[in-house]
Amino acid sequence: MRSPNRVRFLVLVPALAGLLLVAACGSGSAGHHSSMAGMAHSDGDPDDPMYMGDGLATTDQGYTFAPTADSVATAGFGFRVLGPDGKPVTAFEPEQTKLMHFYLIRSDLSGFQHVHPTMAADGTWTAPTAAAGPGTYRVYAQFIAKGADGKAVALVLSKQVASAGSAPDRPLPAASATTTVDGYTLTVDSSQLMAGMAMPLKVSVSQDGKPVTDLEPYLETYAHLSGFHAGDLAMAHLHPQGGVATTPTGGPDLTFEATLPKAGLWRMYLQFQTGGVLHTAAVTLDVR
């Protein structure tokens, strides 16, 4: 029989852990837009999370996102990442097989692009983006830089850009538990999501009412998921649980570790590959 003191201890520990997690999610430097919006994993230990920020800062932890232009009206986008010494950074570590992930999104959360830039010897990156239509956009660079001390620094930095001309905003699609793309139906279970808490987000993929089990590897996983918050365009990169090496079949069920720092509407973009074709599905989630 357990003693009264042991019972009280068992009850208090989970409660204390929850309080500590909430406090951690709410703390941070305002100048760095601190949050737990994005996390990365080091190559040495896949269970070792590293802070990446919420994507709203242009400069964070001494690193600066420095585009070579402020327009996305033409194809291709150039930029550098400047280190604490003001010089272009040329040493990076791969994150989901790529040294750099680049995103572009319109202010109305449409026009999503996710590409993988190439770097020149001088540290200048070129992102193979398609020309964007008129409007205001935000571009994001997600990377893991190697600092002068050899330590990895994981960040998402961004900047507002534009494409000349005017065009009306597209209404944000209503929150939904399902979406379709290229004949595939995705069912999203976001019932456990809570702002500021690390919770699972589950997605099931089907085609013609049948579960899909032939998803192909994409960036060492079976799907890539990123989200953008309505209003301020905060970004979250959600990491899948289990990679190709540990998951015997591609689908139908996918689980992501979701830490969305803010309540409200999020536009989520899920990318998956079948038959050598990359599909991009979009769905709106209402996070409480």
N, C-alpha and C positions, 0 to 999 in steps of 0.2 A: 504493500500500500504506500502511495506517495505521500510525503509529508506536505503540510500546507505551504511551507516555504518553497518547495520544489514546484508545486502547482502554480504558485504565483509567478515564479521565474519563467516557466514555460509559456505563460500567457503574456508576460511583459516583453519577452525577447522579440516575437514577431511585430508587436506594436512599435517597439523602439526602432526596429529595422525599417519599418515603414516611414516613421518620422524622419529618420536620417536620410532616406531616399528622397523624400519630398523636399527636405531642406537643401540637399545637394542640387536638385533640379532648379530650385528657386534662387540659388546663389550665383554670383559671377560678376564680372566687371561690365558695367553698362557701356563703356567705351569699346569693348570687344563684342558686344551683342551676345554675351555668354548665354549658353543654353546647352541642352544635350540633344540638339536637333540632328546632328550627324555624328556617327561613330565609325572608326575604321579599326582594322585589326593589323597588327604588325605581322610580318612574315614569320618571325621567330616564334610567336605564340598566338595562335588564332583566337585564344580566349582573352587576350590582353587588349581591352578597348582603349582607344586614344581619342581625346577630344578633337572635334573637327569644327565646331561652331555652328551657327544657324544660317550661314551663307550671306548674311546681310552686311558684313564688314568688308571694306576694301583692304584694310590693313589689320593684321592680328598677329600677336606674338612676334612682332618685328618683321613679318613678311608682308609684302605689298603686291597686289594684283595690278599690273600696269599694262593695259591694252595699248596697242599702237594706233588705234583709231576709235572713234566713238559712234560709228555707224555700222549697222548690220544690213544695209541695203544691198550690198554685193556679196557674192559667195566668198567664203573664207574669212577668218578672223585671226589677227595676230596679237600676241601679248607676251609679256615676260612676267616672271615671278622674281621680285627683288628681295634679297635677304636682308638681315639686320644691318649689314655693312653697306646697303644701297646698291650692291652689284647683282646682276642676274644670277639666279640659282641654276646650276646645271646638274646637281646631284639629287636624284629622286629615287624612291623605292616604289615597286609596283603595288597597286591596290586593285584587287580583282583583275589581275594580269596586266594592267595598264599603268604607265607612269603618270598619266594625266587623263582625267575625265572632264569634259567640257559640256556645259548645258546652256541652252538658250530658251527663254520663255517670255511670252508677251505679257503685258501687265494685266490682261484679262484671263491669264492662265491658259491661253491657246498657243499654237505655234511651237510646240515643244520640239527641241532637238537635243540629242545626246550623242556626242561624237568623241573621237579619241585623237587629239592633236599629235603632231610630230615636232620634235625639237631640233633646232639647228645647233651647231657647235657653240654659238655665242649665247645660248639660252633663250633664243626667240622661238616661241611655239606658234604653229599654224594649225588652226582648227578647221577641218573641212566642212564648214557649215554651208547650207543652202541660203541663197538670198532671202531675206525676210521682208514681208510686206510692210506697208506704212504702220507706224505706231511706236509705242515706247516698250522697251524690252529690258530684261536683265540677263547678264551673262555671268556664268559661274565657272570657276576653276577649282576642281577637287583634286588634291594631291597629298603625297607624303614626302616632305623634303627631308634631306639629311643635313642636320645642322653642323656647324663647325666642330662641335664636340662629339659628332658621330651619332647623336640621338635623333630619332625620327620625330618629325613634327607634322601632324596630320591636320589639314585645314580645308575649309571651303571658303573661298573669297569671291567676291562678286562686284559688279559695277553696273549702274544703269546706262543703257545705250539707247539709240533710236534708229528708226528708218524714216526718211523724209516722206512727207505727205500725211494725209489724214484718212482714217477709216474708223467706222464705229466699232466699239467693243462688242465682243460676242457675249451673250448672257452665259453665266456659269451654269452648266447643267446641274440639275437638282441632285442631292445626295441619293445614292442608290446602292443596292447590294449586288447588282449584276451589271455587266457591260459586255458588248460583243465587238469582235474585230476579226475580219477576214474569215468569217464562218465559225469562229471559236467563241464560246460563251465562258465568261469568267464570273464565278460567284465568290463574293468577298464577305468574309466573316470578320467584322470589325467590332463586334459586341464587347470585346474586352479592352478596347482602347480607352485610355484615359490620358488627358494632357499631362505632360511632365512625368509620365511613368513608363518604364520599359515593359511593354506588353506584347503578346503575340498577335499578328495579323495573318489570317489564313485565307488562302485563295485556292479554289478548285477550278480546273480547266476541263471543259467538255466540248464535244463536237457532235452535232446531230443527236444530242441527248446521251451520248456515250462518253465515259471518262477517257481523257487523253493520257496516254502513257509513253508517247514517243517524243516528248520534248527533248531537244538537243542541247548539248552544253553551250552556254553563252557566258563568257567571262568566268569560267570555272564553276558555274552554278547553272540551274535550270531556268532562272529568271532574274531580272534586274528590276528593282523597284525604287523610284524616287518620287518625292512629293513636294508640293509648293503650297504655301498658306495664302489664302485669299486676302487681299489687302496689302500686306507688306512684302509678300513674295519670299518669306523665310523658306529655306529649303531643308529637306530631310532626305538622307540616303539610307534606305532600310536594307539591312543585311539579311540574306536568307539563312535559315538554319539548315546546316548540312550542305555540303558541296557535292560535285559529281563523284568524287572519290568515295564518299561514304553513303551515297544514295543509289540504290540498285536500279531504279526506274525513273524516267523523266515524267513525273506527274502521276496521277492527276492533281495531287494535293501539294501545295507549297506553303511553307510557314516562314514568316519574316519576323525579325526582332524589331519592333516598332517603338521608337521613342519620339513622339511628336510633342514639342515643348509648349504648344499653344492650343487652346480650344478654338473651335470654329471650323470653317470649311477648308478642306485640303483637296487639291486636285492631284490624284495619284496617277503615275505613268508606269505601267508594267510592261517590260519587254521580254519576249521569249522567242525561241527559234524552233521551227519545224521544217523539214525538207530543205534546209539551207536558206530559208527565208526568215528574216527577222520581223516579228509582229510587235506593234506598239498599241496597247490597250489603255484607255483612260477612264477613270471613274472618280466621282466626287464623294468624299467621306465627310460626315459631320462628327467631329471629335468633341467630346464633352470634358 
